[in-house]
Amino acid sequence: MDIRAAIAAERRELADLLDTLSPEQWDAPSLCAGWRVREVAAHMSLGFRYPFPKIAVELLKARGSLHRMTDRCARKDAAALAAALRDHAHHPWTPPVGGFAAALGHDVVHGLDLAVPLGLDRRVPEDRLRVLLAGITPRSLKFFGAALDGVALHADDLDWSYGTGTPLRGTAQDLLMVAFGRKLPAGRLRGEPQARFAAA
């Protein structure tokens, strides 16, 4: 798979989705704690709207906290959103670690962060999902705060599973969200551990 082409396609598709949102949907909560849909979209385009020196200054203002910096910038920049994703579909931005696979994960997961709570039927193409599912490791689970000890993820729609323990079942993209530390609306997962991964 050409991962750069997949990133560009993901960004264009998300920009198209953002173009359809009503003002109420822009202000709806996302799966990212404390962020509305508009803040998630602003965060997604931060890497290609801010040159590195500006990111370094913002990081210093946030006393070295990447999470504080991205939160402050997302809240401030929530205005120039869908156009930034579309205009920069081929931008070579990647997160500080992980390369292009991490950039694809960033775009896919944040796209779902806003689509899922809005009830939008966004289906991530299988080739993109497979790249991201293959990258799930104990280290990535720890980074994203996904507590999967004693839980085995089993996808219903792909031949994919991860971990050992009590089965948790769902679509591959919902299980990807769990591996990225997200809580999902009730009814999207099945199995005894599902309550641990449901939004309050």
Buried (B, 14 or more C-beta within 10 A) or exposed (E): EEBBEBBBBBBBBBBEBBEEBEEEBBEBBBBBEEBBBBBBBBBBBBBBBBEEEEBEEBBEEBEEEEEBBBBBBBBEBBEEBBEBBBBBBEBEBBBEEBEBBBBBBBBBBBBBBBBBBBEBEBEBBEEBBBBBBEBBEEEBBEEBEBEBEEBBBBBEBBEBBBBEEEBBBBBBBBBBBBBBBBBBEEEBBEBEBBEEBBBE
